[in-house]
Each structure stands twice: as C-alpha cells, then as structure tokens.
C-alpha cells in the first residue's frame, strides 16, 4: 500500500507480501480493498510499523522462521 495511492481512494492489500532475501515472504497483508481518508493513512502506517517493529524485537519475526500475517 502506497500513501500516494491511498489518499481518498481505494487501497488494495489483497495478496501483497513483503520479502526478505532468499527466505521468502515473512510479512503478509491480505484483505479486501478499502477506501481510506487521507486523515487516517498516517495513523494506519504508524500502527503497521509498530506491529512489525514489535514482532521483530520479541515476537514472531525475532526468529528466522517466524511469519507475520495481517488479515
């Protein structure tokens, strides 16, 4: 999801995933397209960043085999 595409328009997250080197996808975002107001994009981005940071520090992504799915 890119903020420039999200402001006041549909933001699709279906079947998008992040990769890390040769290990494959470790973070997966999945769900229907949603319409976001520009005023909520920063809050959503901060929430996803916090989730990923916490997962990396001591959660699922702290190990090499961990995965994070947001659905």
C-alpha positions in Angstrom: 0.0 0.0 0.0 1.5 3.3 -1.0 0.2 6.5 0.6 0.0 8.4 -2.7 -2.4 5.8 -4.0 -4.5 5.6 -0.8 -5.5 9.2 -0.2 -9.2 9.4 -0.8 -9.2 6.3 -3.0 -9.4 2.5 -2.7 -6.4 0.9 -1.1 -6.0 -2.7 -2.0 -4.0 -5.0 0.3 -5.1 -8.3 -1.2 -2.2 -10.8 -1.6 0.6 -8.3 -1.1 3.6 -9.6 0.9 7.0 -8.4 1.9 10.1 -10.4 1.3 13.4 -10.6 3.0 16.2 -12.0 0.8 16.0 -15.7 -0.2 13.9 -16.6 2.8 10.7 -15.7 1.1 7.7 -13.8 2.4 7.8 -13.2 6.1 5.1 -10.5 6.3 1.8 -10.9 4.6 -1.0 -8.4 4.3 -4.3 -9.7 3.0 -7.8 -8.4 2.8 -10.4 -6.6 0.7 -9.9 -3.2 -0.9 -10.8 -0.4 1.5 -11.4 3.3 1.0 -9.3 5.4 3.3 -9.5 9.1 4.0 -6.1 10.9 3.9 -6.5 11.8 7.6 -6.2 8.1 8.7 -3.3 7.0 6.5 -0.6 8.2 8.8 -2.2 6.5 11.8 -2.6 3.2 9.9 1.0 3.4 8.7 2.2 4.1 12.2 0.2 1.1 13.6 1.6 -1.3 10.9 5.1 0.0 11.6 4.7 -0.6 15.4 3.3 -4.1 14.8 6.2 -5.0 12.6 8.8 -3.5 15.0 7.4 -5.3 18.0 7.2 -8.6 16.0 10.9 -8.1 15.1 12.1 -7.3 18.6 10.5 -10.1 20.5 7.6 -11.6 18.6 7.1 -13.8 15.5 9.9 -12.1 13.5 12.5 -12.4 16.2 13.4 -15.9 14.8 14.4 -16.8 11.3 11.4 -18.9 10.7 8.7 -16.6 12.1 5.9 -15.1 10.0 3.6 -12.1 10.4 0.1 -12.1 8.8 -2.3 -9.1 8.9 -5.7 -10.1 7.6 
